[in-house]
Amino acid sequence: MRAQFVMSEIGVGLRRNLTMTFAVIISVALSLALFGGSLLMRDQVSAMKGYWYDKVNVTVYLCNKSDAKDAADAATDAAAKGDSGAVAKGPCAKGAVTPEQKQRIEADLKKLDLVQSVTYESSDEAYKHYKERYGQTALASVVTPDQMPDSFRVKLKNPEQYKVITSAFAGRDGVQSVADQSSEVDNLFSLLGTLNWAALGIMMIMLIVALLLIVNTVRVSAFSRRRETGIMRLVGASGFYIQVPFIMEAAVAGLIGAVLACVMLGAGQYFVIDHGVDLRHKLELINFIGWDSVFTKLPLVLVVGLLMPSLAAFVALRKYLKV
């Protein structure tokens, strides 16, 4: 097969259907940019999960005198309203945590295999941290140290197993409540996952549009050159020899679109994450992915951009170009 002839036929086909070829390039570029973006979004969510879950703690709050007093006051109010059998109810109904209960809770926490570390925070330390964080608010002026509960900050080896701590310690004598921070993190990841699925849905729509454009472009190109292909059949040219220029036209258009998609992905990383908008420094709480993740996705985008139009053209030729 003469390469010069194939290349000339590719050039002729692209020039004859210039507007449709341009539409194919833009559609492929947008669909592959969304495809690459969804892959990068998945890496970003994974990186954020590893970063945030590593910081998630389970906190076991202990009953203090204020909690016990509130439970007793509630029982007194109920009795005053005519409930003669009213008794103190709630997690702190039996009074503030005792030193023995505190030691037992800490020992039981450290016995669990899923616990990485246990840190005790006294009410004075909790009050100090509260003042540092909320000292400028109106509520901070009325909060006193005795209202802040003692607590154990529990770091887990696998933060997703926080329910084990909740089920084991919630309701125990001396325990006011068990709080976990992962619910807020899970809501964030749920939102990011929804956005990722939305990007995949848009990508699928754009991909279908690109495939339809490729099929129509190949169909028009084959129809406009039906005389040439007829002559080639008469002189004994093989079906593969006749089909190659059409397939290569689609492959070239797809490859150009894939290159544009790679440029868009690189530009997004450079101008949005690293420079320009500079989200990496403006949102330091988010562990953004780096160029290594981008570079690992670019070859896949190029391969898909090359193979997808080629296969679409081959299928279209089987239907519209009988050889």
Sine and cosine of phi, psi and omega as CSV:
sin_phi,cos_phi,sin_psi,cos_psi,sin_omega,cos_omega
0.00,0.00,0.75,-0.67,-0.02,-1.00
-0.99,0.13,0.87,-0.50,-0.03,-1.00
-0.90,0.43,-0.57,0.82,-0.02,-1.00
-0.88,0.47,-0.65,0.76,0.00,-1.00
-0.91,0.42,-0.69,0.72,-0.01,-1.00
-0.88,0.47,-0.71,0.70,-0.02,-1.00
-0.90,0.43,-0.63,0.77,0.03,-1.00
-0.91,0.41,-0.62,0.78,0.03,-1.00
-0.92,0.39,-0.58,0.82,0.06,-1.00
-0.89,0.45,-0.72,0.70,0.03,-1.00
-0.88,0.48,-0.66,0.75,0.02,-1.00
-0.89,0.45,-0.71,0.71,-0.02,-1.00
-0.90,0.45,-0.66,0.75,0.00,-1.00
-0.92,0.39,-0.61,0.79,0.00,-1.00
-0.95,0.32,-0.61,0.79,-0.03,-1.00
-0.92,0.40,-0.55,0.84,-0.05,-1.00
-0.88,-0.48,0.77,0.63,-0.14,-0.99
-0.88,0.47,-0.71,0.71,-0.04,-1.00
-0.92,0.40,-0.66,0.75,0.02,-1.00
-0.93,0.36,-0.59,0.80,0.06,-1.00
-0.89,0.45,-0.66,0.75,0.05,-1.00
-0.88,0.47,-0.67,0.74,0.03,-1.00
-0.89,0.45,-0.63,0.77,0.04,-1.00
-0.89,0.46,-0.70,0.71,-0.03,-1.00
-0.88,0.48,-0.72,0.69,-0.03,-1.00
-0.91,0.41,-0.68,0.73,-0.01,-1.00
-0.90,0.43,-0.70,0.72,0.03,-1.00
-0.90,0.44,-0.67,0.75,-0.02,-1.00
-0.88,0.47,-0.72,0.69,-0.02,-1.00
-0.92,0.40,-0.69,0.73,-0.02,-1.00
-0.91,0.41,-0.64,0.77,0.00,-1.00
-0.96,0.27,-0.52,0.85,0.09,-1.00
-0.90,0.43,-0.66,0.75,0.07,-1.00
-0.92,0.40,-0.62,0.79,0.05,-1.00
-0.88,0.48,-0.77,0.64,0.04,-1.00
-0.90,0.44,-0.62,0.78,0.02,-1.00
-0.89,0.45,-0.62,0.79,0.03,-1.00
-0.92,0.39,-0.60,0.80,0.07,-1.00
-0.91,0.42,-0.66,0.75,0.04,-1.00
-0.92,0.38,-0.59,0.81,0.06,-1.00
-0.89,0.46,-0.63,0.78,0.03,-1.00
-0.90,0.44,-0.67,0.74,0.06,-1.00
-0.90,0.44,-0.63,0.78,-0.01,-1.00
-0.90,0.43,-0.68,0.73,0.03,-1.00
-0.89,0.46,-0.66,0.75,0.02,-1.00
-0.90,0.44,-0.67,0.75,0.02,-1.00
-0.91,0.42,-0.66,0.75,0.01,-1.00
-0.92,0.38,-0.61,0.79,0.04,-1.00
-0.88,0.48,-0.73,0.69,0.02,-1.00
-0.88,0.47,-0.60,0.80,-0.03,-1.00
-0.96,0.29,-0.75,0.66,-0.10,-1.00
-0.98,0.19,-0.64,0.77,0.01,-1.00
-0.89,0.45,-0.49,0.87,0.03,-1.00
-0.92,0.38,-0.39,0.92,-0.01,-1.00
-0.99,-0.14,-0.11,0.99,-0.03,-1.00
-0.96,0.27,0.76,-0.65,0.05,-1.00
-0.87,-0.50,0.45,-0.89,0.19,-0.98
-0.98,-0.20,0.75,-0.66,-0.04,-1.00
-0.91,-0.41,0.82,-0.57,0.08,-1.00
-0.98,-0.18,0.96,-0.28,0.00,-1.00
-1.00,0.07,0.70,-0.71,-0.04,-1.00
-0.98,-0.19,0.47,-0.88,0.00,-1.00
-0.94,0.34,0.67,-0.74,0.10,-0.99
-0.89,-0.45,-0.03,-1.00,-0.04,-1.00
-0.90,0.43,-0.56,0.83,0.01,-1.00
-0.90,0.43,-0.66,0.75,0.03,-1.00
-0.90,0.43,-0.69,0.72,0.01,-1.00
-0.89,0.45,-0.63,0.77,0.01,-1.00
-0.91,0.42,-0.65,0.76,0.02,-1.00
-0.88,0.47,-0.68,0.73,0.02,-1.00
-0.89,0.45,-0.67,0.75,0.01,-1.00
-0.92,0.38,-0.64,0.77,0.02,-1.00
-0.90,0.45,-0.62,0.79,0.02,-1.00
-0.90,0.45,-0.65,0.76,0.03,-1.00
-0.92,0.40,-0.62,0.78,0.02,-1.00
-0.90,0.43,-0.69,0.73,0.03,-1.00
-0.88,0.47,-0.64,0.76,0.01,-1.00
-0.91,0.42,-0.63,0.78,0.02,-1.00
-0.92,0.39,-0.61,0.79,0.01,-1.00
-0.91,0.42,-0.43,0.90,0.00,-1.00
-1.00,0.05,0.08,1.00,0.08,-1.00
0.94,-0.33,0.01,1.00,0.02,-1.00
-1.00,0.02,1.00,-0.02,-0.09,-1.00
-0.92,0.39,-0.38,0.92,-0.02,-1.00
-0.99,-0.11,0.26,0.97,-0.06,-1.00
-0.92,0.39,0.71,-0.70,0.08,-1.00
-0.75,-0.66,0.34,-0.94,0.02,-1.00
-0.90,0.44,0.76,-0.65,-0.01,-1.00
-0.82,-0.57,0.30,-0.95,0.03,-1.00
0.92,-0.40,0.11,-0.99,-0.07,-1.00
-0.91,0.42,-0.41,0.91,-0.03,-1.00
-0.93,-0.36,0.42,0.91,-0.05,-1.00
-0.91,0.41,-0.43,0.90,-0.04,-1.00
-1.00,0.00,0.14,0.99,0.07,-1.00
0.96,-0.28,0.02,-1.00,0.00,-1.00
-0.93,0.37,0.38,-0.93,-0.01,-1.00
-0.90,0.44,0.66,-0.75,0.03,-1.00
-1.00,-0.06,0.34,-0.94,0.04,-1.00
-0.83,0.55,-0.61,0.79,0.00,-1.00
-0.91,0.41,-0.68,0.73,0.04,-1.00
-0.89,0.46,-0.65,0.76,-0.01,-1.00
-0.89,0.46,-0.70,0.71,0.01,-1.00
-0.91,0.42,-0.63,0.78,-0.01,-1.00
-0.92,0.40,-0.66,0.75,0.01,-1.00
-0.90,0.45,-0.69,0.72,0.00,-1.00
-0.90,0.44,-0.67,0.74,0.00,-1.00
-0.90,0.43,-0.66,0.75,0.00,-1.00
-0.92,0.40,-0.58,0.81,0.05,-1.00
-0.90,0.43,-0.69,0.72,-0.05,-1.00
-0.94,0.33,-0.34,0.94,0.02,-1.00
-0.96,0.27,-0.42,0.91,-0.07,-1.00
-0.93,0.36,0.73,-0.68,-0.03,-1.00
-0.92,0.40,-0.48,0.88,-0.06,-1.00
-0.99,0.17,-0.12,0.99,-0.01,-1.00
-1.00,0.06,0.79,-0.61,0.03,-1.00
-1.00,0.00,-0.68,0.74,0.03,-1.00
-0.40,-0.92,0.42,-0.91,0.04,-1.00
-0.77,-0.63,0.81,-0.59,-0.01,-1.00
-0.85,-0.53,0.79,-0.61,0.00,-1.00
-1.00,0.01,0.69,-0.72,0.07,-1.00
-0.81,-0.59,0.88,-0.48,-0.01,-1.00
-0.97,0.23,0.18,-0.98,0.00,-1.00
-0.91,0.42,-0.58,0.82,0.04,-1.00
-0.91,0.41,-0.68,0.74,0.04,-1.00
-0.91,0.42,-0.65,0.76,0.03,-1.00
-0.89,0.46,-0.65,0.76,0.02,-1.00
-0.91,0.42,-0.64,0.77,0.01,-1.00
-0.89,0.45,-0.71,0.71,0.02,-1.00
-0.91,0.41,-0.59,0.80,0.01,-1.00
-0.91,0.42,-0.68,0.73,0.00,-1.00
-0.91,0.42,-0.59,0.81,0.02,-1.00
-0.91,0.41,-0.55,0.84,-0.09,-1.00
-1.00,-0.03,-0.64,0.77,-0.09,-1.00
-0.86,-0.52,0.40,0.92,-0.08,-1.00
-0.89,0.46,-0.38,0.93,-0.04,-1.00
-1.00,0.01,-0.06,1.00,-0.05,-1.00
-1.00,0.01,0.34,-0.94,-0.01,-1.00
-0.92,0.39,-0.56,0.83,-0.03,-1.00
-0.91,0.41,-0.51,0.86,-0.05,-1.00
-0.90,0.44,-0.42,0.91,-0.05,-1.00
-0.96,0.27,-0.33,0.95,-0.03,-1.00
-0.96,-0.29,-0.09,1.00,0.01,-1.00
-0.99,0.12,0.71,-0.70,0.01,-1.00
-0.90,-0.43,0.37,-0.93,-0.04,-1.00
-0.85,0.53,-0.58,0.82,-0.05,-1.00
-0.94,0.35,-0.23,0.97,0.05,-1.00
-1.00,0.08,-0.25,0.97,0.00,-1.00
-1.00,0.03,0.80,-0.60,-0.04,-1.00
-0.99,0.16,0.48,-0.88,0.23,-0.97
-0.91,0.40,0.39,-0.92,-0.03,-1.00
-0.40,-0.91,0.33,-0.94,0.14,-0.99
-0.91,-0.41,0.84,-0.54,0.08,-1.00
-1.00,-0.02,0.89,-0.45,-0.12,-0.99
-0.94,-0.34,0.86,-0.52,0.08,-1.00
-0.98,-0.19,0.80,-0.60,-0.08,-1.00
-0.98,-0.17,0.49,-0.87,0.10,-1.00
-0.92,0.38,-0.61,0.79,0.09,-1.00
-0.81,-0.59,0.99,-0.16,-0.09,-1.00
-0.86,0.51,-0.34,0.94,-0.01,-1.00
-0.95,0.31,-0.14,0.99,0.00,-1.00
-0.99,-0.14,0.43,0.90,-0.06,-1.00
-0.89,0.46,-0.43,0.90,-0.04,-1.00
-0.90,0.43,-0.41,0.91,0.04,-1.00
-0.89,0.45,-0.68,0.74,0.03,-1.00
-0.91,0.41,-0.68,0.74,-0.02,-1.00
-0.87,0.49,-0.75,0.67,-0.04,-1.00
-0.93,0.36,-0.48,0.88,-0.07,-1.00
-0.99,0.12,-0.48,0.88,-0.14,-0.99
-0.88,-0.48,-0.31,0.95,0.03,-1.00
-0.91,0.41,0.77,-0.64,0.01,-1.00
1.00,-0.01,-0.08,1.00,0.03,-1.00
-0.95,0.30,0.44,-0.90,0.05,-1.00
-0.87,0.50,0.77,-0.64,0.02,-1.00
1.00,-0.03,-0.17,0.99,-0.02,-1.00
-0.98,-0.19,0.85,-0.52,0.04,-1.00
-0.98,0.20,-0.76,0.66,-0.01,-1.00
-0.25,-0.97,0.27,-0.96,0.09,-1.00
-0.85,-0.53,0.89,-0.46,-0.07,-1.00
-0.93,-0.36,0.63,-0.77,0.02,-1.00
-0.79,-0.61,0.66,-0.75,-0.05,-1.00
-1.00,0.00,-0.11,0.99,-0.13,-0.99
-0.96,0.30,-0.34,0.94,-0.01,-1.00
-0.89,0.45,-0.67,0.74,0.05,-1.00
-0.90,0.43,-0.65,0.76,0.01,-1.00
-0.91,0.41,-0.64,0.76,0.02,-1.00
-0.88,0.47,-0.60,0.80,0.04,-1.00
-0.89,0.45,-0.64,0.77,0.04,-1.00
-0.90,0.44,-0.71,0.70,-0.01,-1.00
-0.93,0.37,-0.53,0.85,0.08,-1.00
-0.90,0.44,-0.66,0.76,0.04,-1.00
-0.90,0.43,-0.70,0.71,0.01,-1.00
-0.90,0.43,-0.61,0.79,0.05,-1.00
-0.90,0.44,-0.64,0.77,0.05,-1.00
-0.89,0.45,-0.68,0.73,0.04,-1.00
-0.89,0.46,-0.60,0.80,0.02,-1.00
-0.91,0.41,-0.67,0.74,0.04,-1.00
-0.91,0.41,-0.58,0.81,0.06,-1.00
-0.90,0.44,-0.67,0.74,0.04,-1.00
-0.90,0.45,-0.63,0.78,0.04,-1.00
-0.91,0.42,-0.63,0.78,0.03,-1.00
-0.89,0.45,-0.71,0.71,0.04,-1.00
-0.90,0.44,-0.62,0.78,0.03,-1.00
-0.88,0.48,-0.66,0.75,0.02,-1.00
-0.90,0.44,-0.64,0.77,0.03,-1.00
-0.90,0.45,-0.72,0.69,0.01,-1.00
-0.91,0.42,-0.57,0.82,0.01,-1.00
-0.92,0.40,-0.67,0.75,0.04,-1.00
-0.89,0.45,-0.67,0.74,0.04,-1.00
-0.87,0.49,-0.69,0.73,0.01,-1.00
-0.89,0.45,-0.66,0.75,0.00,-1.00
-0.90,0.43,-0.66,0.75,0.03,-1.00
-0.90,0.45,-0.65,0.76,0.04,-1.00
-0.90,0.44,-0.64,0.77,0.02,-1.00
-0.89,0.45,-0.72,0.70,0.01,-1.00
-0.87,0.49,-0.71,0.70,0.00,-1.00
-0.92,0.39,-0.61,0.79,0.02,-1.00
-0.90,0.44,-0.70,0.71,0.03,-1.00
-0.90,0.43,-0.64,0.77,0.01,-1.00
-0.89,0.46,-0.73,0.69,0.02,-1.00
-0.90,0.43,-0.66,0.75,0.01,-1.00
-0.89,0.45,-0.67,0.74,0.02,-1.00
-0.91,0.41,-0.63,0.78,0.01,-1.00
-0.92,0.39,-0.65,0.76,-0.03,-1.00
-0.93,0.36,-0.34,0.94,0.00,-1.00
-0.90,-0.43,0.48,0.88,-0.03,-1.00
-0.90,0.44,-0.54,0.84,0.01,-1.00
-0.92,0.39,-0.69,0.72,0.01,-1.00
-0.89,0.46,-0.69,0.72,-0.01,-1.00
-0.92,0.39,-0.54,0.84,0.06,-1.00
-0.90,0.44,-0.67,0.75,0.03,-1.00
-0.91,0.42,-0.65,0.76,0.00,-1.00
-0.89,0.45,-0.59,0.81,0.07,-1.00
-0.89,0.45,-0.69,0.73,-0.07,-1.00
-0.90,0.44,-0.54,0.84,-0.02,-1.00
-1.00,0.02,0.09,1.00,0.13,-0.99
1.00,-0.04,0.31,0.95,0.03,-1.00
-0.93,0.38,0.60,-0.80,0.00,-1.00
-0.96,0.28,0.35,-0.94,0.03,-1.00
-0.87,0.49,-0.63,0.77,0.01,-1.00
-0.90,0.44,-0.64,0.77,0.00,-1.00
-0.89,0.46,-0.60,0.80,-0.01,-1.00
-0.97,0.26,-0.58,0.81,-0.09,-1.00
-0.98,0.19,-0.48,0.88,-0.11,-0.99
-0.81,0.58,-0.73,0.69,0.00,-1.00
-0.85,0.52,-0.64,0.77,0.00,-1.00
-0.92,0.40,-0.68,0.73,0.01,-1.00
-0.90,0.43,-0.65,0.76,-0.01,-1.00
-0.92,0.38,-0.55,0.83,0.07,-1.00
-0.86,0.51,-0.75,0.66,0.02,-1.00
-0.90,0.44,-0.63,0.78,-0.01,-1.00
-0.91,0.42,-0.66,0.75,0.01,-1.00
-0.90,0.43,-0.71,0.71,0.03,-1.00
-0.88,0.47,-0.67,0.74,0.03,-1.00
-0.91,0.42,-0.63,0.78,0.00,-1.00
-0.92,0.40,-0.64,0.76,0.06,-1.00
-0.88,0.47,-0.68,0.73,0.06,-1.00
-0.88,0.47,-0.63,0.78,0.02,-1.00
-0.91,0.41,-0.63,0.77,0.05,-1.00
-0.89,0.45,-0.68,0.73,0.05,-1.00
-0.88,0.47,-0.63,0.78,0.04,-1.00
-0.89,0.45,-0.66,0.75,0.04,-1.00
-0.89,0.45,-0.64,0.77,0.05,-1.00
-0.89,0.46,-0.66,0.75,0.01,-1.00
-0.91,0.42,-0.66,0.75,0.02,-1.00
-0.91,0.42,-0.69,0.72,0.03,-1.00
-0.90,0.43,-0.65,0.76,0.02,-1.00
-0.90,0.43,-0.62,0.78,0.04,-1.00
-0.89,0.45,-0.68,0.74,0.02,-1.00
-0.91,0.42,-0.66,0.75,-0.09,-1.00
-0.97,0.26,-0.76,0.65,-0.14,-0.99
-1.00,0.06,-0.42,0.91,-0.03,-1.00
-0.99,-0.14,-0.70,0.71,-0.09,-1.00
-1.00,0.03,-0.81,0.59,-0.17,-0.99
-1.00,-0.02,-0.62,0.79,-0.03,-1.00
-0.69,-0.73,-0.03,-1.00,0.01,-1.00
0.93,0.36,-0.97,-0.25,0.09,-1.00
-0.89,0.46,-0.60,0.80,0.11,-0.99
0.85,0.52,0.81,0.58,0.01,-1.00
-0.91,0.41,-0.44,0.90,-0.04,-1.00
-0.88,0.48,-0.57,0.82,0.00,-1.00
-0.99,-0.11,-0.43,0.90,0.01,-1.00
-0.98,0.20,-0.49,0.87,0.02,-1.00
-0.87,-0.50,0.96,0.28,-0.08,-1.00
-0.94,0.34,-0.29,0.96,0.02,-1.00
-0.96,0.28,-0.25,0.97,-0.01,-1.00
-0.98,-0.20,0.78,-0.62,0.03,-1.00
-1.00,0.05,1.00,0.04,-0.06,-1.00
-0.95,0.32,0.53,-0.85,0.06,-1.00
-0.94,0.33,0.33,-0.94,-0.04,-1.00
-0.95,-0.31,-0.17,-0.98,-0.04,-1.00
-0.92,0.39,-0.41,0.91,0.01,-1.00
-0.88,0.48,-0.63,0.78,0.05,-1.00
-0.92,0.39,-0.62,0.78,0.02,-1.00
-0.91,0.42,-0.72,0.69,-0.05,-1.00
-0.91,0.42,-0.50,0.87,0.02,-1.00
-0.96,0.29,-0.37,0.93,0.00,-1.00
-1.00,0.01,-0.41,0.91,-0.08,-1.00
-0.89,0.46,-0.70,0.72,0.04,-1.00
-0.86,0.50,-0.62,0.79,0.02,-1.00
-0.90,0.43,-0.66,0.75,0.03,-1.00
-0.89,0.46,-0.66,0.75,0.00,-1.00
-0.91,0.41,-0.67,0.75,0.00,-1.00
-0.91,0.42,-0.71,0.71,0.03,-1.00
-0.89,0.45,-0.66,0.75,0.01,-1.00
-0.90,0.43,-0.45,0.89,0.02,-1.00
-1.00,0.08,-0.69,0.72,-0.10,-1.00
-0.98,0.19,-0.62,0.78,-0.07,-1.00
-0.85,0.52,-0.79,0.62,0.02,-1.00
-0.91,0.41,-0.56,0.83,0.00,-1.00
-0.89,0.45,-0.72,0.69,0.02,-1.00
-0.92,0.40,-0.64,0.77,0.04,-1.00
-0.89,0.45,-0.66,0.75,0.02,-1.00
-0.91,0.41,-0.63,0.77,0.00,-1.00
-0.89,0.45,-0.69,0.72,0.02,-1.00
-0.91,0.42,-0.66,0.75,0.00,-1.00
-0.90,0.43,-0.63,0.77,-0.01,-1.00
-0.92,0.40,-0.56,0.83,0.02,-1.00
-0.88,0.48,-0.49,0.87,-0.04,-1.00
-1.00,-0.04,-0.62,0.78,-0.16,-0.99
-0.96,-0.28,-0.18,0.98,-0.01,-1.00
-0.79,-0.61,1.00,-0.09,-0.04,-1.00
-0.99,0.14,0.88,-0.48,0.02,-1.00
-0.79,-0.62,0.00,0.00,0.00,0.00
